[in-house]
């Protein structure tokens, strides 16, 4: 399902870029961004049991929270 949606999105983007005659660099940027995000979401799907967004957010914001609490 994810691959189908990304295929549709890339198709629409590619059509838009061709119709408006965008530069080759823009093609590479748009298609590269879509490929990177597709691989990221596929990796999240494959490792969904091992990866938790809560742990990542805690790792990022825990030091900030400790600084705020410490300053009070």
N, C-alpha and C positions, 0 to 999 in steps of 0.2 A: 504494500500500500504506500509506504514511504517513497519507494522508488518510482511508482506511478505518479505520485504528486510532484516529485522533483522533476520527472520527465516532462510533465505538462508545464511546470514553471519555466524550465529551461527552454522549452519550445516557444513559449510566449515571448520570453526575453530575446531569444535568438531572432524571432520574426520581427520584433520591434527594432532591434539593432540593424537588421538588414533593410527594413523599410525606411529608416531614417539615416541610412548610410553613415553609421558610426565608424570610428577608427578601429583598426585591428587591436590596438592596445585596450580599448574599451571592451571588445569581444573577450579578450583574454581575462580581463579583470572580472567581468560578470560571470563567465563560465567557470573560472577558477574559484570564485567565491561560492558559487552554487556547489561545486565539487567538494570543497572543504567542508561546507556545512552539511552536505549529504553524508560524507564520511564520519563527521562528528555525531550526527544523529544515529547512524547505523551502529557506531561503536557504543553509544549509550544504550541502544536497544539490545545489543549482544551482551553487554556487561551490566544489564539492569539490576541483577541480583547482587552484584559486587559493589556497584557504585551508588552512592546516596547523595543527592543534592544537599540534604541537610548537613551532612558531615563537611561538605565543601564550604557551605556558607558559614558553618561554625568555625572552621579553620580560618576563614577570612576575617570574620567580624568579632571573634572572641577577643583578640588583643585590643581592638578598638573599644569594645564593651568594658574590658578591664581598666583601660585608661580612663574612661568616663566615670566608672564607679570609684576608682581610686582618687580621682580629683574632688569628689564630693566631700 
